[in-house]
Amino acid sequence: MNFDRFVVTFFVPIICLAPSVKPQTCQKNCGSVPVKYPFGTGPGCGDIRFQSYVTCNNQQQLTFSTHSGCYPITSIDYNKQIMFISDPSMSTCFCSQPSKGFSLDWNAPFSFHDDTVFALLDCSSSSSPIYKSMVDANVSNHFPLCDAQGADVCKTLYSCQAISSRVNVVPGSSCCVYTPVDLGPSFEMDLEKLQCSSYSGLYGFNGQEFNPGAWSYGVAIKYKFSFDNDYPEMCAHCEKSNGICGYSGPYNSYVCYCPNGVNTSSDCFFGSAWSISSRIFPRQTGMMFIYGTAWLFILLAIV
């Protein structure tokens, strides 16, 4: 028996799962400072480990927070992973004022950059623990904090009218320059305990070592993504697709926030397809079920 060729058509429902849609809250800039991973402009943006340290306030000022205070972030070098901050209480060649000091949280993913130099001003040479450590340098657990090569920095800073007119440039007080490594593993600079009235931080002389008016004042801070410091591959794809890396859900899972308001677990190239579907099917909310018709052609030839 021969059967003519025939076509059988099946109507099969196809279920497509679309990412949930939420208003875009993560921004690429905070004021004039570009914001990229691992930092973010609000909750759910960037890396959760950095969320409590780097924030964008209501005045669109990107700030860095530690237990010693909150400090404006002036710029970020994402290629070298260096963040530059300013401390309104620090002394410069143009302004001198009392300060409590500056410290990093010991358990935070930050450390001082090697170019950062601290000059402690108006320190008591008779009772400050800095000079006691120098006297007892040969005793166990004591070491000199002042850098002998920092004398020129102190001398140059004390030539500034703003500083020399305020500090006590007399034998009973002095200036001590030391590099961040001397702060120890706690990264603590408590000027009250060190018996110094103020400090100056700088991270560059700009080729003019004897012109303090041209120095770069502030603090340069290094940061790391993780232990091996590898840039997350998923985040790199997200940013290449014009998205913003973030996290969401009870487990703080990775999310790529896209300009069209869609968030995906992939990138915005993937999210664009769902954006088109959402306009065709406006009733979808969160997960979207699309029932279409799939044509399945089966050609049977029985001889």
N, C-alpha and C positions, 0 to 999 in steps of 0.2 A: 504494500500500500504506500502511495506517495502522498505526502502532505505539502501543500503549497507553502512557500515561505511566508512567515507572518511575524508581525512585530507586536510585542507585548509591552505595554506601558505601565510602569509602576509609579504611584505617587508616594514618595518617601519623605517624611518630615525631616528637615535638617535643623539641628539645634546649634546656634552660634552663641558663644559666651562673650559678651563684651565687657570690658573693664568698667567699673563704676565711675560715674562722672561727678566731679565736685568742683566748686569754684577754685580758680587758680589763686593761691595765696603766696606762693614762693616767687620772689622777684630776682632779677639778675643784677640789680644794683641797689645799694643803700646809699642814698645821696649821690656823691660823686665817686664812690668806691665800688668797683665791680665785685660781685659776690659769686664765687664758684665753690664747688666741692673742695674741702669738706665743710665749708661754712654755709650758713643759710640765713635767710631774712626773717624766719619765724619758726614756730613749732612744726615739725614734720619736714623741714627743709634741711638739706645737707646731711651731715653725719650726726647721729644723736650724741656721740661722745663729745662733740664740740658745741652742742646746743646751749649749754649753760655758761659757756665762756665767751662766745662771740654772738652778739645779738644786734638787731637793728631796732633802735628805739623810735618813738613816735615823731621825733624831730628828724628822722632819716639820717641818724648818725650811727655808724657802725662802731660798737664799743667792745672792749675786751675787759672781762671781769676776773678779779682774783680776790683772795681774802683781804688784800690791802686796799682795794678800791676798784673803781671803774675808770677806764682810760680810753680816749678816742683813738681809733685806728686810722692812721693817715693814708696808708697804702699797703698793698699785699703783692709780693712777688711770687706768683703761683709756680713759676718754673723752678725757682730756687727754694720754694717753700719757706719764705721769710715774711713775717708780719711786722710792720713798723707802727709803733704806737707813740703817743705823746702823753706826758704827765703834766697837767696844768700846775701842779705844785712844785715841779722841779725848777731849779735855778738855771738860767742861761746867761749869756753875755749881756742880754738886754733886760733881764729881770731876775731879781734874787728874792726869795721868800722862804719861810720855814716849811719844812716837809716832814712827814712821818716815815718816808722811805718807800720802797717798792719791793714787792715779793711775788713769786709765782707759787701756785698750788703744787705741792710736791708730786701729787698723783695725777696731774693733768698732762696731756700729750704735748707739752711745750718745754722748751729749754732756751737759755740765752744764746744768741748767736755769738760766735767768736769775736766779731768786730765790735761788740758792745763794750763800752768802757764806762765805769762809774767813778766819779770823783766826789768823795765825801768832803763837805765843806764845813769849816768852823768847828773842827773836832777838838776835844780837850786832850792835849798831849799828856796831861798829868794823871787822868783817871780813865780814859777811854780804853776798853778791852783790846782795841786795835793795837795800841802801843804796848800794852802789857804782853800781848802775844809776840810782839817783836822782841821784847826784852827776854822773854822766856822761850825763844825760838828753839833752843836746844833741848827743851824739856818735852817729854812725850805728850802727844795730843795738842801741842801748841805749834803754831807756824805763823810767819809774818803775813799779814794781809795786804800791806801796802806794797805796791810795785815800785821798786827803786827807779825804774825808768819812767815812772809817772811824774817825777818832779817837774819836768818841763810842762806837762799838762796843767798841774796845779799853778805853777808860776804864771802861765799864760792866762788861765782863768781869773786869777787874782788881779790881772792887769785890767780887767773889765770894770768900768766904773760902777755898774749895777751891783757887782759882787763886792768889790773892795770897799764901797761905802757902807755896806751893811755888816759884813763879817768882821770878826775880831782878828785882824792881821797882826797879832802880837805873839811873843814867845809862848804864851799859855794856850794857844789854839793853833790848829794847823789844818792841812788838807791831805787827804789820803786817796790815792788812786789805786783801784784794784780791778782785776778782770772778773767776769761773772763766775768763773770756775772757783774762785776763792769764797764764793757765797756758800759753798758746800752743797750736799744733795738736797737740802730743803729750799734752796734758792731764796733765802730770807735776808732782807736788808732792813733791819729795824733801827732807825736812826736814834731813837730814844735810848735803846740799850747800848748803842755804839757811842752815844754822847756826842753826836754831831747835829748841827742845827738844820742843815739842808744838804742837798746833793745835786749833781748835774750828771745826766746820762747823755752819751753821744755814741753814734755808730759810724761816723765818717768825718775825716778832716778835710776832704775835698781838695787835697793837694796843698792846703794852706795851714800847716801845723802851727804856725805862730800868728794866725789871724782867727781868734775865737769867734768873731762875728760871722765867719763863713762856714763854721762847723755844722754838721747835721745833728741836732739835738733830739733826743728821744731814746727809745729802746728797741733793738732789733731782736725778734723772737723767732725761733725755729719751731716748726710743727711737723708731725709725722702722721701719715694716714693710718698706719698699723705697725706691727712689729717688724715686718719685712719691708714696709714702706712702699708697697706696690699700689699703683693707682687702680681702683676697681675697674675691670674691663666693661662691665655693664654700664657703669656710670659714664665712661668715656663714650660709649655708643649713644647713650642718652643725650649727652651734651652735643655730640656731632649732629644729632637730629633736631637740634634747637630746643631740647628739653632741659629740665632742671632736676637734679638728683635729690631724692628725699627718702622718707620712710613713713610707714603707715601700719595700722593694725595693732593688735595686742602683742605681736612679736616684733614690732618695729621692722617689718620686712621692707626690702628695697622697693622703691616706687620711682617711676619717671613721670614727672609732671609736664604736660605738653601745653603749648600756647592755646590750643583749642578747648582747654578745660578738661580733657580726658587724661586720666592717669593709668599707666600700664606697668606691667612687670617686665617690659621689654624696652622699647624706645618709641619715639614719636612717629617714625615711619610706619610702625605697626598700628599706632594709635590713630593715624590719619584715616585708615580704612574704616575703623569703627566710627569715626566722626561722620563719614559719609552715610553710613548705615543709620546713624542716630537721626539724621535729617530726613531720611526716607521713612523711618518708623519713629515718629515723634513720641509715641506713647511709651517707649522703653524707659525704664528707670533701673539703674544699677545693672543687673544681669538682663540681657535682652534676648528673648526667644523669637527667632525668626523661622517661621514655617514656610518653606518654599516648595516648589515642585521640582523634583529631579527626574529627568527622563532617562530611563534605563532601557536601552535597546538590546534585545537578545535575538540574534538571528539563528533560527534553528533550521536545519536542513536534514530531513530524514529521508533517506532513500529506501 
